[in-house]
Amino acid sequence: MRYALFADLHSSVADTAAVLADIRRLAPDAHLFCLGDIHECHVGKKRAKRYSFESLSLVVTLDDAFLDLIDFKTLLGNQEERILSLVPPHLSPVIDALRDCPRKQRIEGALLIHGDQLNWSRNFLPDLSQQREPLLFFGHSHIRGLFRNGIAKPSPLGQTLSIKGKRYAVNLGPVVFEREWCLYDSEQQSIVFHQAK
């Protein structure tokens, strides 16, 4: 089975539309899955600790054009976690639907997470020393990357890369600004990093 995996949309209509069009063109049979940070939370981490809710629009923008694009499964990212901590239940059906999204998901041969669940170095390298899964996909850092047994490997665009026989971790580039996504073929045990125009 083939999966189109992407993360870090941050409410970008144009970038999300471009990535979804690219997926439809290159992999129309692929199952779509977002690894979190669909929405951009307007309240930062520090301010969220003392934030008192006033209105939904001050927390998140729920643009109809963007919401019309969201027809795929998703995980909760740190942006959604913050939004859910700030917005009272039953105020927005869109936000309430997020409450049922998981933080982790298993698909064929792989674990999907949002990368905020990992520890990161000052150079934005993930600590993969505790990785037990043969294959891990994550987003969060907005930096495309491929790691074999915790060691960074080249992650070129448009090339089919084998992920057989070793422990791999795949850091998805962001949809926002970079328009990146990754095609995972569970039968071929391969990935291809893509960037939409």
C-alpha positions in Angstrom: 0.0 0.0 0.0 1.2 3.6 -0.6 0.8 6.4 1.8 1.2 10.2 1.1 2.6 11.6 4.4 2.9 15.2 5.2 3.0 17.6 8.3 3.1 21.1 9.4 0.5 22.8 7.3 0.0 25.7 9.8 -3.2 26.8 8.1 -1.6 27.6 4.8 -4.3 27.4 2.1 -2.0 27.9 -0.9 0.7 25.5 0.2 -1.8 22.8 1.3 -3.7 23.0 -2.0 -0.4 22.7 -3.9 0.7 19.6 -2.0 -2.7 17.9 -2.3 -2.7 18.6 -6.0 0.8 17.2 -6.3 -0.3 14.0 -4.5 -3.3 13.6 -6.7 -1.1 13.9 -9.8 1.8 11.6 -8.7 0.1 9.1 -6.3 -3.7 9.2 -6.7 -4.0 5.8 -5.1 -2.1 6.8 -2.0 -3.7 7.0 1.5 -3.3 10.5 2.8 -2.1 11.1 6.4 -1.1 14.3 8.1 1.3 14.1 11.1 0.0 17.1 12.9 0.2 20.9 13.0 -2.6 21.3 10.6 -3.6 24.6 12.2 -1.6 27.6 13.4 -2.2 28.6 17.0 -2.0 32.3 17.4 -1.2 32.0 21.1 2.5 31.2 21.8 3.6 28.6 24.3 4.6 31.1 27.0 1.5 33.2 26.7 -0.7 30.1 26.6 0.2 29.4 30.3 -1.6 32.5 31.4 -4.1 32.9 28.6 -7.7 33.6 29.3 -10.0 32.7 26.5 -11.8 35.6 24.7 -12.7 34.4 21.2 -11.9 31.6 18.8 -10.5 33.9 16.2 -7.8 35.1 18.7 -6.6 31.4 19.1 -6.9 30.0 15.5 -8.1 31.0 12.1 -10.7 28.6 10.7 -10.7 29.7 7.1 -13.4 28.0 5.0 -11.1 27.6 2.0 -8.6 25.8 4.2 -11.2 23.6 5.9 -12.5 22.5 2.6 -9.1 20.9 1.8 -9.0 18.8 5.0 -10.3 15.4 4.0 -7.6 13.2 5.3 -6.7 11.5 8.6 -4.5 13.4 11.0 -2.6 13.2 14.2 -2.5 15.9 16.9 0.6 18.1 16.7 1.8 20.6 19.3 -0.3 23.4 17.6 -3.5 21.4 18.0 -2.6 20.4 21.6 -2.3 24.1 22.4 -5.5 25.0 20.6 -7.4 22.3 22.5 -6.0 23.5 25.8 -7.2 27.1 25.1 -10.6 26.6 23.4 -13.5 25.4 25.6 -15.4 22.3 24.4 -18.5 22.6 22.3 -17.5 26.0 20.9 -16.5 24.8 17.5 -17.3 21.5 15.7 -14.0 21.8 13.9 -12.0 22.1 17.1 -14.1 19.4 18.8 -13.4 17.0 16.0 -9.7 17.4 16.8 -10.3 16.0 20.3 -10.7 12.5 18.8 -7.5 12.6 16.8 -4.6 10.4 18.1 -1.1 11.5 19.0 0.3 8.3 17.4 -0.8 6.0 14.6 0.5 2.7 13.3 0.2 2.0 9.6 1.8 -0.9 7.7 5.3 -1.4 9.0 5.6 2.1 10.5 4.8 4.4 13.4 3.6 7.9 12.8 4.0 10.7 15.4 4.4 14.4 15.5 8.0 15.1 16.3 7.3 17.2 19.4 7.3 13.9 21.2 11.1 13.6 20.6 13.9 15.4 22.2 15.8 17.8 19.9 19.3 19.2 19.9 20.1 22.9 19.5 20.9 22.1 15.9 17.4 20.7 15.4 18.5 17.0 15.2 16.1 14.5 16.8 17.3 12.2 19.6 16.5 8.8 18.1 18.4 6.8 20.7 15.2 5.4 22.2 13.6 4.5 18.8 12.5 0.9 18.9 10.3 0.9 15.8 11.8 -0.3 12.5 10.3 2.7 10.8 9.3 6.0 12.3 7.8 9.0 10.5 7.5 12.4 12.1 7.3 16.2 11.4 7.7 19.2 13.7 11.2 20.6 12.9 10.3 21.8 9.4 13.5 20.1 8.2 13.4 17.2 5.8 15.7 14.3 7.0 16.4 10.6 6.8 18.1 8.7 9.6 19.4 5.1 9.6 20.1 3.7 13.0 20.0 7.3 14.3 22.6 8.5 11.8 21.7 11.3 9.3 21.7 10.2 5.6 21.0 12.2 2.5 17.4 13.0 1.8 17.2 14.1 -1.9 14.0 15.1 -3.5 12.5 12.8 -6.2 14.6 9.7 -5.7 13.3 6.4 -4.6 15.1 5.4 -1.4 15.1 1.9 0.1 14.3 1.6 3.8 14.7 -2.2 4.0 16.5 -4.1 6.8 17.6 -1.3 9.1 16.0 1.0 11.6 14.9 4.2 9.8 13.4 7.5 10.9 12.0 9.9 8.4 11.6 13.6 9.2 9.0 15.1 6.9 9.7 18.6 5.5 6.9 21.1 6.1 3.9 21.8 3.9 4.0 25.5 4.9 6.5 27.4 2.7 8.4 24.3 1.5 5.4 22.3 0.1 7.0 19.0 1.0 5.5 15.6 1.4 6.7 11.9 1.3 5.4 8.9 -0.5 5.9 5.7 1.5 5.4 2.3 -0.2 4.9 -0.4 2.4 5.3 -3.2 -0.1 8.4 -2.0 -1.8 9.8 -0.7 1.5 10.7 2.6 -0.1 10.1 6.3 0.3 10.3 9.3 -2.1 10.6 12.9 -0.8 8.5 15.3 -3.0 8.2 19.1 -3.2 5.2 20.6 -4.9 5.6 23.6 -7.1 
